[in-house]
Amino acid sequence: MKKLLATGVVPGVRETGRQVFPLAALQQLQARQAADLSVLGTGEVAVLRSDAPARVEEPDREWIGFGSALDEAQLLAALSGWWRCDPARVAAGAVLPVTVAGFVVAVLTGLGEWESDGTVGTTGRYRFPKARLAGYLTDLTAPANAAAPADPEDARLAGLLLGTRLPSVSGGPIAYVTTNPTTDTADEGE
């Protein structure tokens, strides 16, 4: 709940005094359908498990994390990398759903190229400089793509995923989730 509140995707939250989460919003989120990953055509997909936005002092971005108040350029920069992951495995899924508290709030595509921070082995971090923001939400209770993707496939993927539930388990920000509908588990991230 705290992550959802901190990202600003649930309208009507009262944050002064005692925090109040609107009952109607809670009921909508409880009834939300799970993402149908079987339509993606891959065996697994990486999932970026995001936190609320935090300021950083980096040459290519001001923020990390997801927040509905970030503009599209800030959001893309904040979400496109410097994670410990298997970049080839992320790219193989062709799409990277971004979740907050198990709900898809953004979708990245264009993951075919990556850059390393130069560190070798499991401590290395990667980013995807050609990533595109296929979609993102500003209101999780009424999911509508706030982006206007030029690529029809990006629009289709965002339409399939935004606002859905997508549970994942990982020791870090990247999790790998099977797209097989008969399996309901997630692999540990790296």
Salt bridges, closest charged atoms under 4 A:
GLU44 OE2 - ARG89 NE 2.47
GLU58 OE1 - ARG61 NE 2.68
ASP60 OD2 - ARG127 NH1 2.97
GLU62 OE1 - ARG55 NH1 3.42
GLU115 OE1 - ARG127 NE 2.84
GLU153 OE2 - ARG156 NH2 2.85
ASP154 OD2 - ARG132 NE 2.78
ASP187 OD2 - ARG89 NH2 3.45
